[in-house]
Amino acid sequence: MNYTLIGSLTSPYVRKIRLLLHGTPYELKVVNYLEEAGNEYLQSINPVNKLPVLIDGDKTIIDSRVIFNYLTKKNKWPELSIDEENILSTIDGAMDASINLFMLRRGGLDLNCGNGYVERNLARVSHILKHLTPWVKEIDEKNPAHWNFLTMSLYSYLFWLGFREANSLDAHPELTKFLERFKNALGVAETTIIA
Ligand SMILES: N[C@@H](CCC(=O)N[C@@H](CS)C(=O)NCC(=O)O)C(=O)O
């Protein structure tokens, strides 16, 4: 077994790395950071205390983006263009905002409370979802090259939004269609989110 991926079965950040590693032998070590032992373990290997973490021999790689860059270099995959990097940053920007909002809601905050920072993040998410729509329309699910780290990231994020009931996609029909179009893509069934 080459790699150990430290993750959870619900995190969209972990899922996109699981999708990327689909077909590569690796061990998935499931950590629950909401439990004391899991939290202490995660903190001991990642000072940021976030999932995912990839272990490759004596190397510990933190942050999904850095894990992707590491695997790209190691496997000599083509590098992303700046436009693609920007799309990835956009998807990650929405994902960070949605996860923070979800954590606040889970901690008991009413997201309709009028707090300026909450409002800013809600607006960020809907703006990004709208912004991604023209790009999503150009993606062809029948082209194997279009199932890549960008689409894996978007799929993981949008699926998670539905799973957590974090954001309705009613105003974004192209994104709902995207989820439907890629539901049979490589690795999707094997990495489905489990609560
Ligand atoms: N920038 C990080 C974000 C990862 C992230 O936010 N992970 C969440 C799970 S989805 C986490 O570990 N949260 C724990 C916490 O916030 O304490 C990455 O790309 O890996």
The ligand as a MOL file (V3000), in Angstrom:
LIG
                    3D

  0  0  0     0  0            999 V3000
M  V30 BEGIN CTAB
M  V30 COUNTS 20 19 0 0 0
M  V30 BEGIN ATOM
M  V30 1 N -7.9330 23.9800 2.7360 0
M  V30 2 C -8.2300 22.6920 3.3030 0
M  V30 3 C -9.6340 22.6710 3.8720 0
M  V30 4 C -9.9970 21.3250 4.4560 0
M  V30 5 C -11.2110 21.3950 5.3750 0
M  V30 6 O -11.8330 22.4370 5.5690 0
M  V30 7 N -11.5310 20.2470 5.9610 0
M  V30 8 C -12.6190 20.1710 6.9270 0
M  V30 9 C -13.4620 18.9350 6.6800 0
M  V30 10 S -14.4340 19.1350 5.2560 0
M  V30 11 C -12.0300 20.0030 8.3110 0
M  V30 12 O -11.1210 19.2260 8.5000 0
M  V30 13 N -12.5630 20.7250 9.3110 0
M  V30 14 C -12.1310 20.6130 10.6730 0
M  V30 15 C -12.1450 21.9220 11.3770 0
M  V30 16 O -12.5300 22.9260 10.7490 0
M  V30 17 O -11.7590 21.9430 12.5320 0
M  V30 18 C -8.0120 21.6140 2.2320 0
M  V30 19 O -8.1440 21.9210 1.0400 0
M  V30 20 O -7.6560 20.4700 2.5700 0
M  V30 END ATOM
M  V30 BEGIN BOND
M  V30 1 1 1 2
M  V30 2 1 2 3
M  V30 3 1 2 18
M  V30 4 1 3 4
M  V30 5 1 4 5
M  V30 6 2 5 6
M  V30 7 1 5 7
M  V30 8 1 7 8
M  V30 9 1 8 9
M  V30 10 1 8 11
M  V30 11 1 9 10
M  V30 12 2 11 12
M  V30 13 1 11 13
M  V30 14 1 13 14
M  V30 15 1 14 15
M  V30 16 2 15 16
M  V30 17 1 15 17
M  V30 18 2 18 19
M  V30 19 1 18 20
M  V30 END BOND
M  V30 END CTAB
M  END
